[in-house]
Amino acid sequence: DCGFCVWSAGLIQSWDRNGRLRFVAIQSAAGGQLLDAVPEPRRLESWHLARSGDEVLSGGEAVAPLLRSLPHGAAIARLAETWPSATGRCYRFVAGRRTLFGRILRRLGRIPSD
């Protein structure tokens, strides 16, 4: 439902040229199944990376593993791993303003109007 989130997912999907990632809506049946370990009230607070073995990483802690799965993302992943607290702060900064960023992207024509 979040325009910024949809835009971000599209950007990551285009980077995932090898099709290694599967994108599902948090509110979908598949999302609920993958996020079983995440309490339902907390699911929409962040984005999540579900990995094999029922491991779920969320927010800033999921950035480096996500980047490692993308072509040429290892160098940026190393930066995220080197400064995990900064990665978390950057994630929270953006996530806390996703509505604002969504409005800006909508005005720029990057995401469709509701």
LUMFIGU-247322 format. One record per residue (C-alpha): x, y, z. Coordinates in nm, 2 decimals. Layout:
N
(nunu (X; Y; Z)),
...
This chain:
114
(nunu (0.00; 0.00; 0.00)),
(nunu (0.29; 0.24; 0.06)),
(nunu (0.39; 0.41; -0.26)),
(nunu (0.75; 0.45; -0.15)),
(nunu (0.77; 0.08; -0.06)),
(nunu (0.63; -0.02; -0.39)),
(nunu (0.88; 0.21; -0.57)),
(nunu (1.17; 0.07; -0.36)),
(nunu (1.07; -0.29; -0.43)),
(nunu (1.06; -0.21; -0.80)),
(nunu (1.40; -0.06; -0.79)),
(nunu (1.54; -0.37; -0.61)),
(nunu (1.36; -0.60; -0.85)),
(nunu (1.52; -0.43; -1.15)),
(nunu (1.86; -0.47; -0.98)),
(nunu (1.79; -0.84; -0.92)),
(nunu (1.86; -0.94; -1.29)),
(nunu (1.91; -1.30; -1.19)),
(nunu (1.57; -1.33; -1.03)),
(nunu (1.70; -1.46; -0.70)),
(nunu (1.45; -1.27; -0.49)),
(nunu (1.08; -1.32; -0.45)),
(nunu (0.87; -1.02; -0.36)),
(nunu (0.54; -1.07; -0.17)),
(nunu (0.31; -0.82; 0.01)),
(nunu (0.34; -0.83; 0.38)),
(nunu (-0.04; -0.85; 0.41)),
(nunu (-0.07; -1.14; 0.16)),
(nunu (-0.11; -1.51; 0.26)),
(nunu (0.24; -1.58; 0.15)),
(nunu (0.37; -1.28; 0.34)),
(nunu (0.19; -1.40; 0.66)),
(nunu (0.35; -1.75; 0.61)),
(nunu (0.70; -1.61; 0.56)),
(nunu (0.67; -1.37; 0.85)),
(nunu (0.52; -1.62; 1.10)),
(nunu (0.80; -1.54; 1.34)),
(nunu (0.73; -1.17; 1.33)),
(nunu (0.44; -1.06; 1.56)),
(nunu (0.15; -0.94; 1.34)),
(nunu (0.14; -0.59; 1.49)),
(nunu (0.51; -0.53; 1.40)),
(nunu (0.50; -0.66; 1.04)),
(nunu (0.41; -0.33; 0.88)),
(nunu (0.66; -0.14; 1.08)),
(nunu (0.95; -0.24; 0.85)),
(nunu (1.05; -0.44; 0.55)),
(nunu (1.16; -0.80; 0.59)),
(nunu (1.40; -1.04; 0.43)),
(nunu (1.29; -1.40; 0.48)),
(nunu (1.57; -1.65; 0.43)),
(nunu (1.58; -2.03; 0.43)),
(nunu (1.54; -2.20; 0.77)),
(nunu (1.27; -1.96; 0.88)),
(nunu (1.52; -1.68; 0.94)),
(nunu (1.37; -1.33; 0.91)),
(nunu (1.58; -1.02; 0.91)),
(nunu (1.41; -0.68; 0.93)),
(nunu (1.49; -0.31; 0.87)),
(nunu (1.86; -0.21; 0.88)),
(nunu (1.98; -0.56; 0.98)),
(nunu (1.85; -0.69; 0.65)),
(nunu (2.03; -0.44; 0.43)),
(nunu (2.37; -0.61; 0.39)),
(nunu (2.22; -0.96; 0.33)),
(nunu (1.99; -0.82; 0.06)),
(nunu (2.28; -0.63; -0.11)),
(nunu (2.49; -0.95; -0.11)),
(nunu (2.22; -1.13; -0.30)),
(nunu (2.22; -0.86; -0.58)),
(nunu (2.46; -0.84; -0.87)),
(nunu (2.77; -0.62; -0.77)),
(nunu (2.61; -0.55; -0.43)),
(nunu (2.89; -0.70; -0.22)),
(nunu (3.09; -0.37; -0.19)),
(nunu (2.80; -0.18; -0.06)),
(nunu (2.71; -0.47; 0.17)),
(nunu (3.06; -0.45; 0.32)),
(nunu (2.99; -0.08; 0.41)),
(nunu (2.66; -0.17; 0.57)),
(nunu (2.83; -0.45; 0.77)),
(nunu (3.12; -0.22; 0.87)),
(nunu (2.88; 0.04; 1.02)),
(nunu (2.57; -0.15; 1.13)),
(nunu (2.44; 0.12; 1.36)),
(nunu (2.47; 0.38; 1.09)),
(nunu (2.29; 0.15; 0.85)),
(nunu (2.01; 0.11; 1.10)),
(nunu (1.99; 0.49; 1.16)),
(nunu (1.98; 0.55; 0.78)),
(nunu (1.71; 0.29; 0.74)),
(nunu (1.50; 0.44; 1.03)),
(nunu (1.55; 0.79; 0.88)),
(nunu (1.41; 0.68; 0.55)),
(nunu (1.14; 0.46; 0.69)),
(nunu (1.02; 0.73; 0.92)),
(nunu (0.97; 0.96; 0.62)),
(nunu (0.84; 0.71; 0.37)),
(nunu (0.51; 0.89; 0.33)),
(nunu (0.69; 1.22; 0.25)),
(nunu (0.92; 1.04; 0.00)),
(nunu (0.61; 0.87; -0.15)),
(nunu (0.45; 1.21; -0.20)),
(nunu (0.76; 1.35; -0.37)),
(nunu (0.80; 1.05; -0.59)),
(nunu (0.43; 1.08; -0.69)),
(nunu (0.48; 1.45; -0.78)),
(nunu (0.78; 1.35; -0.99)),
(nunu (0.57; 1.09; -1.17)),
(nunu (0.78; 0.80; -1.04)),
(nunu (0.48; 0.62; -0.89)),
(nunu (0.12; 0.64; -1.00)),
(nunu (-0.14; 0.85; -0.81)),
(nunu (-0.39; 0.66; -0.59)),
